[in-house]
């Protein structure tokens, strides 16, 4: 039989792992590069009981760290599991139930009634053993304990009492214990609670269990036996037993850090959690309107066969699974740009895996290098064992959906033995936008391997069809809050109300959105702030309130307040020039906003740019040493790269401005920024502008080779600069007149060094610039002819919106040929920037929006205009990041009276409502079993308390001594003993009975209320408090 191996759509996704613990929180932790590991919590086991740094000590572990899910609110009523049942149910079942409910909700969104529950299956990777199995089995060792105590000399009664005390440290056996400890019931409980009628079972392939489950799920769909399958994995087995297993292998990190593919890797760390994905055949998902996160194209499996040991990995066995996956997917590994490795952080495991990957990937393109990012989520959340593949798969699905290349942390220095620099792969410790042209979709893969030689490899790609795509998860590094009021009291009250609602991080986005919805542009008092944390929010809110109470305007990075009447005048876009570039420019906006990233995607398809991968130049994979960082910056600084890259950053920002409804009355640019100004004014197409910027850079590089030269920035008044230059014998030119106090000079190396010495002798600050030639001076005249030719080829027309020229400090004419001539002369002529700004101000421009990398032009404009009324905002800031700069710019425009389409900030990634406060009956669970007696209820004995206690041998010795003394005393003074007995008897005869009279019979007690009786019985049996119960509840 030949299966129809149709593409499989991922139509829902839910996770709970260490860190923030939610689905969106997991993705945020990944993108931010968070290390979620911590010390082992006491809820799991007490490290003082088992820790010893020496790995050879029997029954001890040499690690004290791992990754643990945070506490979460579990509603026992909602999930049909009374508190007493929860106590006898392994937490892995409850975590999976909790996550599955959210996955089903998302998968069925908009498709209610179209997916038949009777044809919905649950197949999860789960270890056969659970924590509860170990606990319940331990209770059964009572005979062993008693035997040991009897052999040690204790009496039977004492031994029984001590055994009773030991047993009290374990959960009691109940009717619900048997199903509660079974691994397979993880799937069964989900099917039971949500009334699913398809297949339900669990798969155990050790650390490859999740992908084994996914393979079963895919085959179920290919066979047509299910219409939807919940697949993934869950693992909460982080007790001392699992730690002991990994410690004695040994596979744990002695330094307490998981470092896959690092030179310093020394083992893995334990993790826990759950990841579940809803799978459907792609054609069914498209037909029924499911949200499609990504598409699964192939899955390969293999066994290692015979090896040196049952747990030793084999690269050729792993390569077999990888090859089978691509054979099934129907494409080559050369098109895979993101590889999520099993990557445990063990030296042997990582090396074997890398060899297997390289043996399949490199032959796909023998001469190519470093096209595929390699990583492992275990560096952030530890090794989640049965859930490991689900964590990796969830990470890759999110990466494809959000078009992000996620980081792998803790690398430091790549393992030199892997020779990664000469492979198909590269490592990255920072999240980067995933830029891709249209030649093939973004593709990612996942490997997962388990003890016993179980190997799995899954191939995925982004969904590019016409079906429904889910919104992005909102994980911005900060949010914009807007406040307004007609009085000081009103705006301060609104601020306080917002602060009261923002008690936790997850409430920031939602309340930022609400603050924007409530903002009144015409209000007398207007304020904004940009906050990335609750602490940040409170500190900045306090500054706004103080400014409002004092009645003074406020405009600093990240916040502003205004009470003057809004008069924004004309608005100008001012585009940044060369010198504004930096490694990473444009990356953050492209990471978080599809519209910004799409500009980079389009550029990747422009054949006219040749082989220039501008995104790999602007935001390359982070370097691991200073020499590599210097090489990256030198590559970016080359004019043929810097100028088109700067232009492209501006284009991405221009896309966002358009969506925000922010328009300009005129345009301007600094140096090469004038090309972007002309593009924004309709004089050049996007591709033509990028090509012209690159051609201009090439012409500059050619001129630099011929003439060389040098440029310096001088901080002095123009008259001082001119007078000093007039006294020098050499030829040094005024190249950039940026502000009344800052000028850039150009000339030969000899002449500029002479000028620098002259200025410094007068105590004037001079800064040499990192450029390759004396631009904007006659020394680059050789660039004029090729630049003029490139301008003519570009199809440059006269702008349809006024564009101010650096050359003239006035606007371009409305004639094509004059426009072309001015731009051609621009490179060899001075940039009269501050004169141009003065002209723009005289023409009524009061609002200046800097577009492009950094905020250099914005600072120049502020220096030119001084205290005159104006608003300057910059869309980038190399220190605070692109998102903060964008929010800062929007906030500044809003309080200046510019009406912005704020809704566009939320269309791609809407805000999630904050998690509700726990209800009184909800239980707080984490990865450990709920309410287990030990160690939660264990008494801690202090050393001084134990020091006074004696051993059994010591007690026996003391008893023997006491017995001898008693024998000696027994022969003394028999008469005294007899007299004492006689007196005692006489006292007994004289005793008085003090029996109290019995009370007279009263009324028969009233019969108890039947409802109260029933509720009391149910409370006793289930563990629910009586005040939580209702006769109509479905338990």
KEBA-70785 format. One record per residue (C-alpha): x, y, z; residue in one letter. Coordinates in steps of 0.001 Angstrom, whole numbers, plus 500000, padded with zeros to 6 digits. Example, Ala and Ser with C-alpha at 12.3 -4.5 7.8 and 13.67 -1.06 7.14 Angstrom:
<recs>
512300495500507800A513670498940507140S
</recs>
This chain:
<recs>
500000500000500000X501317503466499071X500436506194501535X499365509620500381X501991511509502333X500209514840502184X501709517904503881X500668518213507521X499542521558508939X500267522588512508X496967524256513470X497485524769517186X500325525013519648X500627525094523422X503576524867525783X504508525000529448X508213525052530150X510581526688532622X510682530465532622X507446532331532093X505536529069531706X503024530132529034X502980529600525267X503793533232524508X506161533342527481X508107530366526110X508602532155522798X509559535390524567X512113533525526696X513619532016523551X513863535273521601X515247537186524578X517872534492525141X516711533871528702X518475531280530818X515568529783532782X517649527412534894X517728527773538669X518582525911541840X516511522787542470X513403523847544429X512570522089547700X509261520960546171X511235518466544054X513785517224546564X516133518623549157X519607518999547742X521041518775551267X519845515174551283X521630514152548108X524216516669546902X527899515863546845X530321517480544379X532161514179543955X530395512207541171X531796508924542500X530017509057545863X527265506413545900X523631507563545923X524580511219545624X524183513727542783X526790516310541860X524436518991540490X522109521441542205X520500523122539210X517869522477536581X514942524141534793X511536524024536455X508114525226535417X506677528030537560X503571527580539674X500332527847537728X496664527978538721X494851524702538148X491068524635538377X490075521194539694X486391521838538939X487064522821535328X489196519753534722X487088517322536736X489832516383539189X488921516950542864X491781517932545195X492083514418546647X492363513042543109X494985515680542309X497049514424545252X497070510910543766X497627512008540167X501111512529538822X501556516152537837X502563515218534308X498934514223533652X497638517544534942X500174519667533065X499335517909529798X495603518290530464X496068522021531113X498107522557527935X495846520384525768X492797522441526684X494466525586525327X495669523831522181X492178522550521430X490707526014521941X493166527505519471X492873524670516950X489105524882516903X488978528678516658X486747529566513736X486194525897512883X483675524892515545X481744521859514367X484059521177511430X486511518945513272X484828515754514487X485849514987518106X485271511305517388X488066511494514789X490444513483516987X493326511521518508X495858512100521274X499366510660520904X502005511950523286X505590511123524153X505677510230527837X508063508163529925X506582504926531193X507722505781534699X506352508696536697X507339510312539968X504229508891541621X505201505337540674X508427505749542617X506653507218545620X503955504552545772X506470501754545228X508547503129548095X505637502621550506X505801498914549758X509297498635551235X507849498555554756X508972494941555373X512519495899554400X512529498809556840X511141496701559708X513586493879559052X516491496318559165X515255497846562401X514700494453564050X518188493402563032X519479496576564633X517926495606567933X514690497583568000X511577496067569482X508792495035567118X506493497798568388X509119500504567980X509960499251564491X506287499376563506X505912502910564837X508973504096562984X507733502419559806X504392504214560248X506246507504560481X508203506721557301X505027505780555427X503431509083556448X505959510814554195X504321509253551142X500932509874549568X498200507482550669X496889504768548381X493435505622547065X491124504371544355X492434507144542066X496112506250542595X496405503508539980X495297505632536983X497047508635538492X500484507063538304X500256505549534812X502134507262531990X499658506205529310X496828507989531146X498484511297530230X496866510862526803X493823509048528143X492900511786530590X492908514360527743X490690512177525549X488390511519528491X487980515114529616X487439516568526144X485366513667524840X487738512746522002X486972509505520212X490094508879518160X493206506936519120X494845507731522435X498158506326523603X501652507358524623X504996506582523034X508199505988524960X511419506389523009X513317507939525916X514454511436524971X513053510999521455X509547510223522706X507926513448521469X509029512990517873X508110509302518043X504610510454518999X504582512996516165X505576510283513697X502673508100514871X500368511119514603X501452511922511060X500960508314510001X497494508351511588X496635511332509386X498240509814506285X496224506639506803X493052508713507030X492131507278510419X492054510657512168X491156514179511101X493131515887513857X495790514626516256X497169516244519376X500832515254519416X503878516200521421X505274515251524787X505178515836528521X507674515199531283X507652516189534948X510020513496536206X512589515713537864X512779513949541192X515904512552542801X515538509287540881X515919510982537490X518749513166538773X520490510063540043X520095508312536693X521724511151534765X524378511751537429X525567508156537412X525695507895533603X527299510558534003X525749513194531712X525113516194533966X526947519521533914X529232519923536913X529255523695536360X525457523912536333X525082525233532792X523955523572529564X526271524713526732X525543522894523467X528360523039520893X530508525188523189X534178524712523904X533171524692527573X530343522152527368X530429519661530228X527005518057530283X523307518732530378X520781519902532968X517358518492533757X514244520290532584X510511519660532672X507362520701530878X504940519977528091X504497520855524448X501470519834522379X500752520566518727X497490520057516859X498082518404513469X495792518149510451X496164517363506787X496996520670505095X494131520493502617X491640519892505438X493034522778507475X492786525146504513X489247523990503719X487997524388507292X489693527690508035X492171526529510665X494974528877511617X498106527377510059X501330528002511992X503671525949509799X503759522853507599X505405519508508335X506902518059505156X508753514940506227X509780512821509181X512522510235509200X513311507556511767X516082505037512280X517886502872514814X521593502939515491X521975499198515251X524869497550517032X527207499893518890X529722500092521705X526946500393524314X523173500657524428X523310504381525191X526248505439522974X524995507532520010X526110506793516438X526394509503513792X525703507166510860X522504505943512521X521368509521513046X522312510449509473X520053507683508223X517005509270509881X518005512708508561X518382511424504994X515027509672505131X513336512872506280X514563514859503270X513727512032500896X510196512198502272X510066516004502187X511248516170498586X513852518897498991X517546519239499720X519140520278503049X520688523217501165X517316524943501501X517187524407505276X518368527544507087X517554526631510672X518459523377512410X517265522597515924X519636519942517199X519110517444519980X522094519324521457X522274518152525060X525563519873525866X527542516665526390X530876516532524594X530374513118523027X526710513600522177X527196516979520507X530202515805518515X528433512677517260X525322514643516324X527288517342514513X529147514720512483X525865513124511458X524327516431510413X527414517525508515X527547514218506647X524080514913505193X524046518707504852X527475519401503368X527161517084500338X524021519034499368X526282522022498560X529942520976498861X531443524436498287X528956526439500372X529508527286503998X527527528540506985X524072528720505455X522207527036508305X521826528295511887X522382525495514396X520970525618517899X519411523851520850X516671525037523190X518222522919525938X520677525759526517X517702527724527862X515276525208529420X517448522178530089X516802518656528826X513084517990529173X513563514323528261X510274512931526905X509136516496526139X512442517519524536X511313517006520952X508074518878521630X510007521848523017X512271521877519960X509376521456517550X507426524270519206X510469526500518981X510853525809515250X507154526286514482X507276529678516190X510505530554514391X508901529816511016X505679531623511839X507428534726513215X510278534626510661X512923534691513384X516261532893513696X516295532183517452X519447532165519573X521309529454521427X522861530756524628X525874529835526763X528134529175523785X530918531610524633X533420530002522267X532323527350519755X533890523927520202X537006524112517972X536975520342517443X533749520674515452X535352523080512944X531993524800512533X533463527666510474X534133525197507644X530760523485507788X527216524023506573X526346525498509978X526906528513512162X526018529328515770X524232532447516976X523701533768520507X521230536478519459X517825536379517804X517871537763514253X515228538444511607X514882535554509181X515192537274505819X514316535188502752X513500535884499123X510817534129497120X512959531379495559X511946528905498287X510123529101501635X511809529303505009X512647525790506152X513674524374509508X514352520926510929X514410519182514292X516412516188515505X515664514117518574X517529511042519789X516905508622522629X518748505985524635X518569502668522847X519468504205519483X516103505815518621X516587508572516030X514038511000514559X514329514007512257X511439516296511260X511401518779508366X509215521894508491X508557524927506346X506669528198506647X503113528346505364X502834530539502262X499347529536501151X496141531558501066X494725530003504227X494346531590507652X497523532460509540X497516533089513297X498547536462514692X502057536908515981X502676536378519677X503259539795521189X506712539715522752X507917543277522193X510724544340524540X508679547380525602X505275549012525153X503990552547524571X501621554058527153X499678557241526388X497880559417528942X495695562486528595X493407564709530652X491916568174530674X493348568806534129X496459567786536002X494301565789538374X492656563904535506X495860562825533770X497423561820537106X494334559802538013X494508557922534709X498161557169535308X497390555794538776X494563553657537410X496937552136534866X499569551479537509X496989549655539640X496192547350536717X499827546587535889X500835544362538759X502771541908536584X504640541805533311X501867539983531453X499530542960532060X501765545552530372X500764545040526739X497025544891527354X497009548028529490X499286549841527046X496722549090524338X493897550353526559X495831553533527318X496248554199523603X492556553559522973X491654556142525629X494150558815524513X492691562216523529X494892564250521191X493005567460522008X493358567134525786X495106569946527625X497576567578529290X499245564820527286X501961562376528257X503615559174527107X506134556682528347X507873553598526979X508198550771529513X509614547265529391X508830546257532961X506506547155535818X509403548823537624X510232550867534535X506566551843534157X506290553080537726X509515555086537635X508602556878534405X504995557432535440X506257559201538551X508344561570536403X505345562447534216X503199563134537274X505862565375538773X506207567288535490X502429567702535296X502210568962538869X504999571472538199X503455572490534871X506714572090532915X507155570281529566X509178567076529626X511002565472526705X513640562846527438X514343559404526047X511416557132526838X508896559643528153X507360563041527551X504743565452528832X503156568465527170X500472570941528214X500984573588525544X498562573823522642X499492571385519906X500960573115516830X502960570652514784X503329572837511672X504638571042508603X506210567614508951X509473566529507328X511119563128507017X514908563446507329X516907560400506204X520196559379507823X523487559269505947X526711557296506069X528292557203509485X524995556219511082X525568552518510399X526207549977513151X526126546198513399X522567545142514145X520907548222512656X517332547591511608X517281544137513165X514944544734516092X512145546298514041X512452543531511441X512363540987514267X509068542227515672X507201543770512726X506447541840509537X506065545057507557X509600546122508474X511095542703507677X509361542486504301X511521545341503003X514570543149503623X512796540172502016X512100542199498886X515705543350498709X516838539710498829X514989539209495530X516422542249493718X518758540825491077X520151544319490466X521905544181493843X523976541217492726X525275538924495440X525072541540498209X523164539938501108X522503543204502867X520845541530505851X523906539334506451X526001542519506406X523724544702508532X522853542074511153X525207539119510699X525350536188513113X527002537507516289X530760537081516320X532513535189519112X535761537205519277X536938540788518807X538753540104515527X535589538706513973X533586541680515230X536094544067513668X535859542228510361X532076542448510438X532137546175511099X534784546757508426X532596544922505912X529582547033506832X531598550259506670X532662549641503060X530735552262501107X529294549748498622X527686547992501625X527006550796504083X525104553035501696X522523550503500432X522195548986503923X521455552391505466X518967552995502654X517267549674503357X516922550435507072X515114553608506058X512836551721503687X511796549306506426X510974552215508728X509126553990505922X506847550925505637X505926551300509307X505340555039508985X502919554383506164X500927551903508278X500912554359511167X499434557018508913X502391559339509490X502968561404506367X505431564128505500X504913567457503774X508533567422502598X511687565309502613X515388565776503261X518453563622503812X522006563793505051X524500562869502330X523460559469500900X520195559887502796X519108562196499993X518561559132497787X515995557838500278X514419561282500427X513966561226496652X512532557700496826X510042558736499518X509057561680497325X508246559390494397X511353560108492324X512784556566492514X511347553080492868X512436551006495855X514722548749493829X516138551686491872X516902553575495078X518712550586496576X520707549976493421X521590553653493127X522775553700496746X524943550661496019X526267552181492770X527058555391494625X528938553336497225X530890551533494508X531790554868492905X532953556150496299X535089553031496838X536690553471493418X537452557120494112X538870556202497506X541364553849495880X542508556601493546X542648559542495919X542497558198499471X542064561021501877X540798561460505386X537968563187507264X537835564741510734X535015566215512827X535770569573514442X533673570993517279X533882574801516937X532084577778515429X532204578217511646X534239581418511841X536856579689514004X537035576760511613X537327579007508524X539983581245510067X542058578272511192X541877576627507755X542883579890506082X546128579875508036X547112576388506836X549223575767503706X547413572572502674X543991572116501095X541392571053503613X537726571396502669X534526571968504594X532699568750503753X529792568567506210X528356571655507904X526231569740510372X525491572291513126X526720575780513997X529234574045516287X530171570860514400X531896570568511045X533485567724509108X536645568491507149X538073566503504229X541510566423502625X544615564378502097X546011562470505032X548918564917505380X546768568038505211X544070566789507599X546672565672510135X548159569162509959X544700570688510428X543950568381513352X547137569479515102X546271573137514550X542797572802516057X543971570712518996X546653573338519704X543778575778520234X542043573372522616X539371572470520061X537971568924520091X538747566901516951X537477563366516161X538959561400513198X536213559593511232X536358555967510119X535929556552506369X537812555385503309X538066558707501409X537614562475501590X533964562525500569X532046565683499683X535215567317498434X537024567672495082X539232564726496082X536475562280495027X535891563863491636X536635560479490043X533288559246491365X531272561848489466X531149560189486043X530161556660487153X527654558138489601X526064560295486907X525769557227484677X524148555242487490X521690558095488116X520634558125484489X520165554323484547X518080554534487713X515253556422486040X515427559245488593X512599561725488093X511758565044489678X510127564507493086X506385564955493507X506842566138497097X509329568915498035X512809567512498718X515434569736500292X518948569433498890X522184569456500910X523850571149497971X521515574125497710X519982574207501193X516754574577499240X514325572345497341X514987570315494219X513550571771491031X510612570051489335X512619569038486268X514082565549485756X517407566628484261X518059569256486922X517246566729489630X519730564285488116X522487566909487833X522085568097491415X522271564568492807X525343563815490693X527149566917492012X526056566121495537X528937563686496253X531729566154495455X530069569153497136X529650570140500807X526681568939502832X525101572204504026X522943570461506565X522286573160509155X521595575743506470X519087573315504948X517370572856508337X517140576633508779X515476576900505369X513011574167506257X512165575930509525X511586579213507694X509281577310505349X507108576241508298X508487572832509187X508113572239512919X508056568441513121X511141566501512036X511051562698511831X514484561115511411X514348557941509325X517260555488509183X519789554028511608X520914555862514786X519704559284515875X522576561455514615X520479563713512366X517971564244515162X520718565484517461X522001567790514694X518522569268514179X518057569907517898X521436571636517994X520474573826515021X517038574886516296X517901575231519960X514999576533522062X512782577467519123X509458575542519097X509886572255517278X509522568489517642X512281566065516658X511847562298516846X514161559535515618X512996556065514583X516182554372515759X518620554461518613X521657552195518726X521599552143522541X517920551643523375X516973549581520313X514655550040517363X511371549168519110X511945551602521977X512954554312519491X509831553696517397X507598553857520476X509420556966521658X508904558641518281X505197557765518157X504692558989521718X506467562253520948X504327562818517862X501103562012519720X501635564526522512X502682567086519867X499249566716518297X500035564378515394X497186561894514917X498627558405514491X496933555172513425X497808553482516710X495715550416515830X498383549393513330X500737548696516246X498442545856517319X497225544324514052X500063541831513635X500421540987517321X497397541775519489X497730542045523251X496762539053525356X494463539732528255X496306539440531579X496024536161533430X493070536423535827X493714536300539531X493394532736540866X489990531752542184X489839530643545788X489337526993544840X492168526847542297X495274524893543204X498818526150542706X500751523418540914X504295523137539627X506312520231538253X506352518290541524X503406516188542661X500809518193544532X500746518177548329X503213515321548697X504247515077552348X507998514965551859X509872517210551619X507171519909551808X506041518933555309X509367517702556575X510683519118559815X514160520563559553X516406519470562416X519196521778563483X522687520383564136X522714521392567794X519382519643568290X520703516396566843X524033516640568654X522445515738571994X520784512588570725X522293509159571502X522672506071569371X520976502741570200X524285501294571435X524716504248573764X521173503822575099X521724500057575654X524884500813577588X523053503329579767X520191500883580397X522691498201581484X524245500672583941X520848501636585344X519914497959585765X523036497292587832X522302500256590086X518718499135590608X519906495650591622X522198497177594230X519423499391595619X516922496511595849X518718494839598796X518696497974600917X516194498916603595X513372496407602934X511542497898605922X511344501293604261X509917499732601172X507334497774603218X506263500925605115X505784502830601899X503529500122600539X501430500101603734X500860503858603607X499825503643599988X497178501002600792X495707503135603588X495392506097601281X493555503962598731X490977502814601364X490314506440602339X489766507527598722X486573509425597865X484527508676594782X483991511907592845X481639510583590183X479435513359588778X475681512762588585X474397511921585145X472448514572583284X468742514048582910X467659512938579466X466741515904577240X465047516356573898X466123514161571007X468681516109568909X467373517609565677X468096515570562547X470904517061560382X470045518879557125X470301516390554222X472043518893551894X474613519746554559X475238516068555158X475730515326551464X478056518283551039X480069517218554080X480466513696552702X481496514974549245X483988517374550828X485521514519552792X485778512260549761X487020514820547218X489027517305549233X486931520286548098X486105522733550936X482368522746551715X481999526427550791X483212525597547255X480594522916546669X477160523209545147X474521520501544679X474406521227540931X478152520763540326X479255518089537865X481977516180539683X
</recs>
